[in-house]
Each structure stands twice: as C-alpha cells, then as structure tokens.
Amino acid sequence: PIDFVQRILGSWASQSVSPLDFTVEAGNDAGSLEFVLQEQGRIEWMLGTKRMVVGAENGEHIISSEGPVITESDFQIEQQSSFGSNNMQGLQVGEKVFYVTPDGRQLRAMAYQWQEDNWLSQDLTYISEHVTRSGIRHRCWAQHPNSLFLCVLGDGTLAVLTYDRTADTIAWTR
C-alpha cells in the first residue's frame, strides 16, 4: 500500500540564520522544522507568500504561525483544497499561486478570498481542456509584453495561455 504520511525533515526548513543547517533539534525554535501532513501524499512544492503555500499529491495547504516566523512550537497546517499538485514548482504571479494538477492536464490559479476566509483554486483550462490533453510537462511565465504562460506539452507542442488578471481574461492557443 502507498504510505500517505509525508514527513518534512529539515530539508524544507533550515535553522534560523543558518540556511545550510538542517539539523533537527527538539525544543529549539531556532532549529529546522519537522511536521507531518497526513493522507495528503508526497509534498510536491512549497512557496513562501504571506503564508507558506504547500502543494501535495492530494491537496493544497497553508502553513502559518501566530508569530512572525514559523517555528517548531508555533505552526498550523490548514488544507485549502483537494485538487492535488504535480512535481512542478508552484509559481506566484501577483496575488495568485499557479500550479499544475497531478495528471498534468490542468493549470490552476489559487488565491486568497476574504469572504470565504480560504484560498480558492480556479481551473484555467476548463474552457480548453483539449489543448492540454497530452499533459503539461513544463511551464513558465512571461509577464512582458503580453502576460503569457508558455506550456510545453507531453507531445512536444507548445500551448500558450494569455492571462490578464486585472480583466479576469484567459485564452488558450497551441
């Protein structure tokens, strides 16, 4: 059976003021972190925004603290969605975090919504699912001059998403 318990041992969070020291020291808030995400599968990426956003195989999470720094004695993990992420690093563009789903077919945009008090995830491929059918293998953001996501697909073709967050406009082409 697949082990659904994922441990993050210092390799994700080093000691304060020593970015290359990943030694775990119990009870030391300046030390590296160790915590568990249960039933969420392997952690695929982490991204520091106002909160730490974590993409795992089976869901997306926020790690936060009451104080200004996440420490061993002060952190909370909250699941935000259950779409799941693949192993392509999440990417912050403006106030949103973009990630690809485990099957590689969806590019999603996650943003904090005050009314819901939660990070909500929008599927940016819902109007053009046929474009990404072979799966997104690599993507990059080109802000200038036209705000584009360039996606290399599994079949070797290039898919381009025009994304204007101020006008809430998206359009895909191959």
MOLIN-V38110 format. One record per residue. N is the residue number from 1. SS is DSSP state (hx for helix, st for strand, lp for the rest). PHI is phi as a letter, one per 40 degrees, with the letter a starting at -180 (none if undefined). NEAR is the number of other C-alpha atoms within 8 Angstrom. Layout:
n: [N | N]
ss: [SS | SS]
phi: [PHI | PHI]
near: [NEAR | NEAR]
This chain:
n: [1 | 2 | 3 | 4 | 5 | 6 | 7 | 8 | 9 | 10 | 11 | 12 | 13 | 14 | 15 | 16 | 17 | 18 | 19 | 20 | 21 | 22 | 23 | 24 | 25 | 26 | 27 | 28 | 29 | 30 | 31 | 32 | 33 | 34 | 35 | 36 | 37 | 38 | 39 | 40 | 41 | 42 | 43 | 44 | 45 | 46 | 47 | 48 | 49 | 50 | 51 | 52 | 53 | 54 | 55 | 56 | 57 | 58 | 59 | 60 | 61 | 62 | 63 | 64 | 65 | 66 | 67 | 68 | 69 | 70 | 71 | 72 | 73 | 74 | 75 | 76 | 77 | 78 | 79 | 80 | 81 | 82 | 83 | 84 | 85 | 86 | 87 | 88 | 89 | 90 | 91 | 92 | 93 | 94 | 95 | 96 | 97 | 98 | 99 | 100 | 101 | 102 | 103 | 104 | 105 | 106 | 107 | 108 | 109 | 110 | 111 | 112 | 113 | 114 | 115 | 116 | 117 | 118 | 119 | 120 | 121 | 122 | 123 | 124 | 125 | 126 | 127 | 128 | 129 | 130 | 131 | 132 | 133 | 134 | 135 | 136 | 137 | 138 | 139 | 140 | 141 | 142 | 143 | 144 | 145 | 146 | 147 | 148 | 149 | 150 | 151 | 152 | 153 | 154 | 155 | 156 | 157 | 158 | 159 | 160 | 161 | 162 | 163 | 164 | 165 | 166 | 167 | 168 | 169 | 170 | 171 | 172 | 173 | 174]
ss: [lp | lp | lp | lp | st | st | st | st | st | lp | lp | lp | lp | lp | st | lp | lp | st | lp | lp | lp | lp | lp | lp | lp | lp | lp | lp | lp | lp | lp | lp | lp | st | st | st | st | st | lp | lp | lp | lp | st | st | st | st | st | st | lp | lp | lp | st | st | st | st | st | lp | lp | st | st | st | st | st | st | lp | lp | lp | lp | lp | lp | st | lp | lp | st | lp | st | st | st | st | st | st | lp | lp | lp | lp | lp | lp | lp | lp | lp | st | st | st | lp | lp | st | st | st | st | st | lp | lp | lp | lp | lp | lp | st | st | st | st | st | st | st | lp | lp | lp | lp | st | st | st | st | st | st | lp | lp | lp | lp | lp | lp | lp | lp | lp | lp | lp | lp | st | st | st | st | st | st | st | lp | lp | lp | lp | lp | st | st | st | st | st | st | lp | lp | lp | lp | st | st | st | st | st | st | st | lp | lp | lp | lp | st | st | st | st | st | lp]
phi: [none | c | c | c | c | b | b | b | c | e | c | b | a | c | c | c | g | b | c | b | b | b | c | c | b | d | g | b | c | c | c | c | b | b | a | b | b | c | f | b | g | c | c | c | a | b | a | c | b | c | b | c | c | b | b | b | d | b | i | b | b | b | b | a | a | c | c | c | b | c | b | d | c | a | a | b | b | b | c | b | a | b | c | g | b | c | c | c | d | c | b | c | b | g | c | b | b | b | a | b | c | d | c | g | c | b | b | b | b | b | a | c | b | c | c | c | f | a | c | b | b | b | c | c | b | c | c | a | d | c | c | b | d | c | g | c | b | a | a | a | b | b | c | b | c | b | f | b | c | b | b | c | c | c | c | g | c | b | b | b | b | c | b | b | c | c | c | f | b | b | a | b | a | b]
near: [2 | 3 | 6 | 9 | 11 | 12 | 8 | 10 | 12 | 12 | 7 | 7 | 9 | 15 | 14 | 8 | 4 | 7 | 8 | 6 | 8 | 13 | 9 | 10 | 7 | 5 | 6 | 7 | 8 | 7 | 15 | 18 | 14 | 10 | 7 | 8 | 9 | 8 | 7 | 13 | 13 | 9 | 11 | 13 | 11 | 11 | 10 | 7 | 6 | 4 | 8 | 11 | 12 | 13 | 15 | 16 | 13 | 11 | 14 | 15 | 13 | 12 | 12 | 10 | 11 | 6 | 6 | 5 | 5 | 9 | 12 | 12 | 6 | 9 | 11 | 7 | 8 | 7 | 9 | 11 | 11 | 8 | 8 | 13 | 16 | 14 | 7 | 10 | 8 | 12 | 8 | 9 | 7 | 4 | 7 | 10 | 11 | 12 | 13 | 14 | 13 | 10 | 7 | 13 | 14 | 14 | 12 | 13 | 12 | 11 | 10 | 10 | 9 | 6 | 4 | 5 | 7 | 8 | 10 | 10 | 9 | 7 | 9 | 10 | 11 | 7 | 5 | 8 | 10 | 5 | 9 | 14 | 7 | 9 | 10 | 14 | 9 | 8 | 9 | 7 | 8 | 10 | 7 | 5 | 5 | 7 | 11 | 11 | 12 | 12 | 13 | 12 | 14 | 9 | 5 | 6 | 8 | 9 | 13 | 11 | 12 | 12 | 11 | 9 | 6 | 5 | 5 | 7 | 9 | 9 | 7 | 10 | 7 | 7]
